Amino acid sequence: MSSRTPPLALTPGRIAPPFRLPSAQGPDAALEDYRGRRNVIVWFTKGLACPFCRRQMVQLAQAYPQIRGLETEILEIAPTMPERARLYARRFPLPFPYLCDPDHGAARAWGLDVRPHSATKFLRVPDHPSEGTAFDGIAPSPGEWNELLVDDDTGFFVLDRSGMVRYAHAGSYYSRAWKIPTNEEVLTELRRLAR
């Protein structure tokens, strides 16, 4: 995988900034909880209100047993309020921790930015009624609309056990080029850490 990062985003070779965030599935979680014990994938997303992010969550959930087998945990971080995240987590159980960063504090510490953006970039009308809506039956709450209508950077980072960034891919959420790595790319990167 090649690392593509904006100038301010965290880059490979740097120690990742710490965080402690509320989890949708239980108590707070901190990056330090994994230091020395496991590799960590830190994935900044728009969250469960975003249909595109949910598709990516399914992708990673499919590879989760293999990722765990390579002594790695996934921490998804979204700007969701904890109470809303808990509601989503009851409806859509995830195998990995879903952490809440509603003030974007952790995202900004990792060099990810938030910019105003037009709603037309996010909302789309299906070409055919059989396609359903963009939200697949989960309408965002009024407070979540504000988050969905900004262009916050998203990032996918692989850290080794020492907390050093080994892979970084970050950029504007609405960039047509932004996608998380494929599961095979993720597994290949994690196998490199196992050597």
Secondary structure, DSSP 8 states (H G I E B T S, - for coil): ---B--TTS--TTSB----EEEETTEEEEEGGGTTTT-EEEEEE---TT-HHHHHHHHHHHHHHHHHHHTTEEEEEEES--HHHHHHHHHHS--SS-EEE-TT-HHHHHTT--EEE--GGGT----SSGGG--TTTT----HHHHHHHTEEEEEEEEEE-TTSBEEEEEEEETT-TT-----HHHHHHHHHHHH-
